[in-house]
Amino acid sequence: MDGMTSPRATQWALTTRSWWLMCPALLVSVLAGSLAVAEPAFKPSQTVFPSTTAAWLSIADPAAFQKSFDQTQYGKLLQDPSMEAFVKSFREQLSKAGKQRLGKLGLTLEDLGEVPGGEIALAAIVPEPDRLATVLLVDTTGHEAETRTLLDQIDARLLEQQAQRLADYQEVIKVYRLPPEEPRADDEETETPPADRLVAVVHQGAALVVGDDPVQVHHVLTVLKTGRQDSLASKPEFQSVADRSLEGMPKQAAKLRWYVDPFTFAVSYKAAYPPQDRRKGPDYVEILGRQGFDAVKSIGGTVIFADGPRDMRHQTIVYAPPLPGRDPASPDRYDLAARMLRFPDTDAIEPPAWVPADASSWSALQWDLETAFHSAETLVDDIVGEEGVFDDVIASLKEDPDGPQIDVETDLIAGLGTRVAMLGDYVEPIGLDSERLVIAIEATDPEKVAETVSKSMATDPDMRRIEAHGVVIWELIDRSMEIPKLEIETPGGGIAHADDDDDRNDRRRRLREKEEKLLPHSAVTVSHGHLLIASHRDILERVLTTVESGDSLVSRSDYTLVVRELKELFPGKIALQGFGRSDESIRPTYAMLKRGSMPKSKSVMGQILNNLLGDGKPGTVRDQKIDGSTLPDFEQIRHYFGTAGFMMQTLQDGWLIGGIALPREDLSSKQADEEVASRPQEPQAN
């Protein structure tokens, strides 16, 4: 069940790119039933699962949730005849993935689509430190025949895997022991025998309970009708996000709800499912916990579809109360590096005039950069494994006669404001390196920042100086810079771990090579009151000339509509605002997926996916997990993708994140044609 234990994947998919909405959308279509909900077979799952639950995902009314999804453009997309071949192929791939990940429970994702008659819920339970138990709970009301068939299939599949049928636990729960997993090549010899791989299954009344821990399955089984006092619902961290994530949501809407205790879940998941490649290096979960980020106690959210004019709406609460006795408005409301989690609200966040009108996406965050800079010291030292490294690096940047001789705090940080923005776009023809990115940091003293950038870049032999559009642009020549050099030295990117001083130079070289792969064609300048860091010079030059054209994003009607909807739903000050055109955001990824080239993509997203889904071995290219060869031509389905927006507000005890997706019908065809026609072309190599 490890593939299903994190509700965070669904939330981020729905928050960022619409392409990633398609995957959970397809999953919803597999899981949801089609019959009306009768009397529930058990109490709401949050009252049934124990307070030791670290992650929870629930759809209380799958049939209604499916119906609302089908009314959206995403639901209509999956029903489009041109998508039939891909949907069928994707379902088969889901089934294969299900057999791999759910196989130890004798289940596939398609199986689950046959039995829900009421709530379907999943819990990751931590019965004791460093142990994670997964329990699936399904209301099978009205699906008794399908459930009996499923139970027979589970039994047959487990026996095919050479599972051993054990004595029934508590006389009612079927228990199977799977053969032990083959030891990995990098496993160290230990006297501790591997834990039993168990499957526990019971169908009682109209409740199906399946899990990998018979004790936890039994605990759930015994409280189905009554609930339990020490339930997830009684947990203060759950209470702090559950109801608040529902505020303002229509009560009658069918909802997907989720919750996670991030650090408890991460630590337990890592212990229960150690990575296949046990590479040495910093343990970032432990480091973040030590650095005060465990102030984030819980995160919970709600997702609904077909909310009036909106295709989708989501709302998330991040619960991170200030430490006892601390002022919620103070930079010191958290300890150590967690102090960098300071995002001051402002009345409005609008795209500047230099943001191109046809950009795929734009977002901007209010961030206290001065506090973040000072808070980075302990984090960098912890990652490197040696106190004082951060201060040494800052000092060397100022004092080394062969270095840039800049005072980072005085010459750079003091000249920056509190607004950090990101612009996304792409060029045609679409290829491995088509996606474009610009990071813009507000400069309150542009002259000082420009001088600091020039001093830093002038000492890097890999950078070349170009004068264009009235400014100086620094562009990478043969290798990528670590965006930019004045930044990469500070976070410890090129510093060896103190445990292995002999390999310092080799580690520095390898770390730099990894960073160069992320933005291999980067360019930087200071203009329009911002420090601009771009993935490619061509997108930087577009930004520099947009003001002259007078055609910027803020003037477009689709942007105005999204902002109006966000303000209506989330009035008041904000710390973050974002906008995206789903069709333009998805198109490069769609093309790469259709060609089977996504693993080779040089975009930031492509490289992140390679790191997440690859085998972790340098120089290798992962196999594409999804077969996109049956996808239709993108122009056939473009009209299903509209616009999306999101925002964040800083609360006394955390943050509220909300977002929407609007259908394309709200956009004028004239504007859509203009956006397609104005797509920039890939510049020819010099």
N, C-alpha and C positions, 0 to 999 in steps of 0.2 A: 504493500500500500504506500510505499514511500513516494511514488509519483503523484499521489493525490493528497498528501498531507499538508500542503502549503496553500492556504487561500490567498496569500499575497500575490501569487502568479496571476490569478484571475483579476485582482484589483488593478495591478499595474497594466495588464493587457487592456483593460477598459479605459485606463486613464491616458495612455500615450497614443500609440499608433492604431488606427482603425484596422490595419491588417491583423494585428494581434487580437483584435476583437473577434475576428472570424474563427479563430481556433476554439476559444471557449464557447462561441456561439454554436459551432458544430457540436461541441461536447454537450451543450444544453439540449440540442435537438436529439441527441442519443439518449440522454438520461431521463428526459421528461416523459411523463405518461400522457394519456389522453382522456381519462375518465374524470368525472366530477369527484370532488373530495367528500367522503362520507365522514362519519364520526371518527375522530382520530384514534389510532390504535394505541397511542401512548401520549404521555404528557409532552409538551414542547421539549425538544432535545436538550436545550440548555439547562433544563431542570432535571434531566435524567443523567447527563454526563457529569462526572465528578469535578470538584474544584481544582483538581490537579490537571485539568485539561489545558494544554498549552496552545492549541489551535483548533478552530471549529469552523465548519462550513455547513450552511443549511439552506434548503429551499423548502419552505413550509407547504407550498401548493405547486408542485411541479407542472400540473396540467394548466393552471392559470398562467404560470410563468412562461410555459411554452407558447400559449396562445398570445400573450403580450409580445413575445419575441417575434412571432410570425407576422405581427402587424407592422413591424419596423422594416426599414429598407434592408437591414441585414437579413431578416427573415425572408423577405422577398428575393433577395440575392440567392440564398440557398435553394429557393424553389424555382429559380430561373432554369429553363431547359438547357441553356448553354453551360450551366454549372453541374449538370447531372453526373457527368463522367468523373469530374474531380471530387464531388461530394461522395460518390460511391467509392472511389479510390481512397479518399481520406478516411472514410469509415473503416475500410479494410485495414488501413495503416493504424488507426486507433485500436482496432481489434488486436493487431499484432503487438502493439505497444502494451495493450492491456494484458495480453498473455505473458508478456515479459515482466511487467511490473506488478500486476495483480495475480499473476499465475500462482504465486505462493499461497494465495487465498482461494485458488480454484475459480477465479472470476475473470470476466472480460467486461469492458465498458458497455458493450452491446447487451450483455446479460442484464445489466442494471436498467436498461431502457424498457424492459418487459415487465418489471414487477412493481414500481412505485404506484400506489394509489393515494398516498398522502405524503407526509414529510420524508425527505431523504436528507440524512445528515452524516457528517464525518467528523471524527474527533481524534486528535493526537494527544494521548494522555501520558503524563510523566508520573508513573506510580512511585518511582524512586529516582534519585539522581543518576544521570547518564543512562537512563533506560526510557524507551519510547514505545508505547503500545498504541496501535491503531484500531479503532472500532467504527464500523459502518452500521448505521441504523436506518432501516427502511420500513415505512408503513406500506404494507402490501394489500390493504383493503381493496376488495374487488378483483384481486389478481391471484387468487389462491391456486388455480391450476398452473399458471405460469410460474409461481413460486415453487410448487412441487417439482415441476420440470427442472427448474434451476438447481434445486437441491440435489437432484439426481445427477445433473451435469457436473456440479462441484465435486461430488463423490467420485465420479468417473475420471475427471481430470486429475484430481489429486492422486488417485491410484495409478494413473498413467505416469505420473512423476515419481513413482516408487514411494509414495507416502505410506506411512504405517498408520493404520487405524488403531487408536488407543481406546482405553475405556472411556465411556461417556463421563464428562465432568459434571458433578452434581446430578448425575443420572439423566440429564436432559440435553446437555451440550455435546455435540459430536466434536471429537478432537482428533486431529491428524498430526503426525510428525513427519516433516519433509526431510529428505536426505540432507546431510550437511553440505554446505557449499565447498567447492574445490578451493584449497588454500591458494592465495595469491603468491606470485613469485617474490614480492617484496615483504611478505609477512615474516616477521621475526618469530623464531621458535619460542613458544611459551608453554608453561605447564598448565595454564588455564584452558580447559576444554571449551570449544565454541558453544554458544548458547543454542538451545534447541530452537528449531524453526517450526513453529506450531501454527495450526489453523483451527479456529474454533467457530462452529456454525450452529445456530439454533433458530428455529422458526416456531414462535409461540403466539397463538392467536393470530393477529394480523401484523405481527412484528417480526422482521428478519434482522438478526444481529450476527454480524460476521467480524472476526478480529483475529489478531495474532497473539492474543493473550487470553487464555480461558478464564482467568480470574476476573479480568476487567470486563469480559463479555458477560460473565455471571453477575457482576455488580450492576451492570446496566439492565440486565434481564429482570432482576428482582425489584427494580424501582420504576418499571415502565408505567404502571398505573398510578403511582403515588408521587413520583419524583423523589428527590432526596434533599435533606437540609443543607448538606455540604456540597451543593451542586455548582456547576459553572456559573449559573445565574446568581448565586450568592456571593461570588467572588468580587471584591471591590473593584479590581482592575477591569473586570467584565462590565460591571454596572456603570463604570465611568465612561464607557464608549458605546454600549449597546443602545440605550434609549436615545442618547444624543445623536447618534448616526441616523436615527429615524426622524428627528425633528424636521418638520416641514415637508416630509414625504407624505404623499396621499395614503391614507390608512387602508384603502381598499386595494391598493396595487399589490400584485404578487411580487415578492422580493427574494433576492439572493442576499443572505447575510453572512458575515464572516468576522472572525476575531483571531488575534494571535498575541501571545505573550512573547515578544520577539527574541529576547535573550534566553529565556528558559527553553523555548522551542529550538533555537539555533544550537545551543550547547547539547541538548539531548539528541537532536537529529544527527549532529556530527558524531556523537559517541555511538549511536545506534547504526548509522550508515556511514562509516568512514570512507573517504574517497578512495577510488581504486588505485590511484597513483599517489602514494604517500610521500609526496615531495617535502623536503625539509624547508623550513622558512617560518616567518612569523605567523602566529595564530591570531588572525584579525578579530575573531569573535572574542577571544580572551582580552586582546588589546583594547578593543572598544569598551568592553565591560570595565576594565581597569581605569580607562580614561573618562569615566563618568557618563558614557552614553547609555548605561543601563538606567538612567533617569527616565528613559522611555519605557513605561511600564506595560502599556498595551496599545494595540491598534485595532480598530474595528470599523466595519463599513457596511453599506447597503447599496445594492444595485437594483434599478427597476428599468423596464422597457416600456415603450409606448406611453409616455407621460405627456398627454396632450399633444402639443406641437413638437415635442422632443422625442427623438427615437430612443434615447437612453439618458439616464440621469444617475449619478453616483455621488455618494457622500461618505467621507471617512473622518473619523476622529482619532488623532494621535494623542494619547494621554501621557503627559510628561510633566507631572507637578513639580514646582520648584522644591528644592531641598528645605527641610524644616527650618523656619526662621528666616528664610531668604525672601527678598522682595521680588515678586514675579516680573517686575519691569527692569530689574537690575541685570547687568552683564554677568553677575556672579550668582545667578539663580541656580546654576549647575556648577560642578567642579571640573577642574582640569580642562581637557580638550573639548568636553561637551559644552563649554561656554561659547563655542563657535556657533551653537544652535540659537542664534539671535537674529530674528527676522522682523525688523520693525515695520509696523503697518503704515500705510500712507493713504491719502484720499483717493488717488487714482493712479493707474499704471497704463500708459498708452505707448504704442510703438512710435519711436521718433520718425521724423520725416525721411530719414535715410533708409528705412526698411522698405525694400522693393514691394510694389503692390501685388505681384504675383508670387511672393514667397510661399513655400509650402507650409512653414510653421514659424511661429515666433512666440517667445515667452520671456518674462522678466521677473526677477526676484529682488526684493529688498533684503540686503544682507549687511550686517555690521562687520565690514571687512577688517577694521582696525582690531576689534576684539578677536576676530577669527585668526588674524595673524599672530597675536600674542598667545592665543590658546593653542596654537600649533606646536609650540615648543615641546611639551611633554609627550604629545602624540608621536612626533618625529623621533624623539629619543627612545620611546618605547618600541617603535617599529624597528629601529636600527639595533636596539639592545644595548645602548650605552648613553649614560647621562652626559649632557653638555654638547652633544653633536650639533644640535640646532644652533646654539650660540656660536659654536666654532665655524659653522658654515657662513652664518651672517657676518661674522668678523672677517672671514677670509675674503668675502665679496668686497668688503670695504678696504682691507689692508693689504691683500696680496698684490705685489707690484705687477704681476703678470695677469691679473684679473681685471674686471671692469671698474673696480674701486668705487663702488656705489654703496651708500647707506640705505639698505632696503626700506627701513622704517621711515626715514626722513625723506629720501628721494623718490620713493615709489608709493608706499602705503599712505603717507600723509597727503598725497596728491590725488587719491582715489575717493570716490563717493560711496554710496550705498546701493547702487543699482547695477545688477549683473544680468545681462540679457543674452539670449541665444536665438540665432536665426538659422533655419534649415531650408535647403533648396536642392535642386539638381540641374544638370545640363543634359542636352541630347546630342547625339544618340546615346541611349542608356547603355552603360557598360560597367565594368568592374569598379571604375573610379568616378562615377557620375555624381554621387551625392556630395553636397557642399554644406559647410558649417561655418558660422561666424559667432565667436564669443565676444561680447562687448561689455566692457567695464567702465562705468561712469568715471570721468576724470574731472575733479574739481579744480585742478591746476594742470591743464593740458600741456603747457610749456615745460613744466618740471618733469612730467611723466614722459614726454617725448624725448627730452634730454637724457633721462635715465635709460630709456629703451635703446637709444642710439649708443650710449656708452657700453651697455651690456652686449648688444649685437655686434658692435665693431670689434670686440675681442674674440668673436667666434669665427673661425676660418670657414665654416660651412654656410655662412650667411653672406648674401650680397645686397648691396645698397642700390635702390632704384628710386629715382624721382619721377613721380607721376601724379597728375591731378592736383598739383600744388602741395603734395606731401611727400615724405620719405617713407618708402616701403622697404622692409627687410624681408627678403625671401630666401628660403632654403635652397641650397645649390644641389649638392649630391646626396646629402642625408637629411633626415628630418631633424628638426630641432625639438627640444622638449618644452613645450609651449609655455612661455618662451624661456630662454636660458635663465633669466633672472628669477623665474619661478621654479624651474626644475631643480635647482641646487637646494632650495629651501626645504621641500618636503622629503628630502632624503632619497630622491630617485637614483642618484648616482653614488650612494654611499654604501660601502660594504658593511655587513653585519659584524659586530664586534667579536663574535665567536670565531671568526675565520679571517683574521687580518692578512694571512699569507695570500689569500685569493682576492685581495681588495681590487686590484686592477682588472682581473678577469670578471669579477662580479659587476664592476662599474660598466665595463664594455657590454656585457650581456643585458644589463638593465637598460642601458641607453638604446640598444638595438630594439628592445621591446617597445620603448617609448616612441622611437622613430616610426615604427610600423603603424602607430595609431593615427598620426597626421603627417604622412610622408611628403606633403607638398606645401607645408604651412607658410604663412606670411603674416607680418604684423606691422601695424602702424598706429599713429595717434591722429584722430580726425573727428570732426563733428562732436567734440567734447567727450570722446570715448577712447579708451585703449581697445583697439580692434585686433583680434587674433583669429585668423581665417585658416580653413583647411586648404584653400587654394587661392592663388592670387586673383583669378578671374572673378570669384564671388566678392572678394575684397574691393575690386575696382567697380563692380556693379553697385556696391554700397556707397562708394565714394561719389558716384555720379547720379544716384537716384534723386537727390535733392534738386539738382538742376532740371530733371525731367518733370518734377512736380507730381508724379504719379506714385504715391506711397500707400502702404497697406492701410493706414488709418483712414484713408478716403474711400475704401471699398465697402460696399453695402453688406457683403457677407460677414466681414469683421464686425461692422456696426451692429448687425443683428445678434451675433453671438454675445457681444459685450452687454447688449441690452437685456438679453435673457439671463445672463449671469448676475447682473445687478439686481434684477427682479427677484431672483432666488436667494441671493446672498448679499443683501444690502450692507453698507458700512465700509469701513476701511479694509484694505487688503495688503498682503505682503507678497503675493505672487499672482500673476495672471498670464494665461497662455491661450494661444489660438492656433488652430491647424486646419488645413484643407485636407480632408481624409484621402481624396483621390490622389492629390499630388504627393502626399506623405507616403502613401503606400506604393505608388507606381514603380519606383526603382527596385524595391524589394520584390514586387510582383513579377517584374521582368526577369530578375535574377532567379527567382524561384521557378518560373516557367521554363527557363533554359537549363535549370539544374546547376546553376553557377553560384548560388548564394554562398557556399563555403569559401569561394575564391574572392568574394567581394572585398574591396579595399576600403569600403565605407566604415565609419566608426561602428555602426550597428552590426555590420557583417563581422568585424573583428571581435566584437563583444560576444556574438553568438558562437564564433569559433572557439573562444576561450571557455565559454560555458558548456558547449556541447562536444568539443573536441576531446582527444585523448590526452591532451596536455603535453604531448611530446613536441619539442621544437622542430619546425620545418615540415610538419605533417598537415595535411588538409583533410578535414573531416568529411565523411560522406553526408550528403544532404538527407535530412531525416524525412522530408516530405516530398513526395513525387508531384511536381507541378506540371508535368508534361501535358496533362489533360485540361489545364486551365484554358478558358477561352481568351480571345484577344481582349486586351484590357478595355478598349473603346466600347466593346459590347456591354460591359458592366459598369463603366465609369459612373453612370447616372445613379447608381445605388449609394454612392459615397458622397456625403455632405460635408458639414463642418463640425468642428469640435472645439470646446473651450473648457478651461479649468481655472481655479483660483485657490488661494489659501489665505486664511485669516489666522493671526496669532491670538491665542486665548491665554487666560491666566494660568492654565494648567496644560498647555499643549498647543495643538493646531487643528483647525478645521480645513479639510480639503474637499472641494466639490467640483463637479464637472458635468457637462452635457454634450450630447451629440444631436445635431439638427439634420433633417433630411434635405436632400438636394432640391426638392421642389421649391424650397424657399429662396433659391438662388435664381437670378435671371439667366436665361440662356445666352444673352449677349455677353454678360460678364464671364460666364464659363468659357465661351469661345475666345474671348480676349485673353484669358489666362493660358489656354492651350496654345494660342497663336504666338504669344510672346515668350514662350519658353526659350531660354538662351541655349546656344549651341556650344558644344565642346570646342575650346579654342585649339587651333592647329599648333603643333609643336614648332618652336623656333629652330 
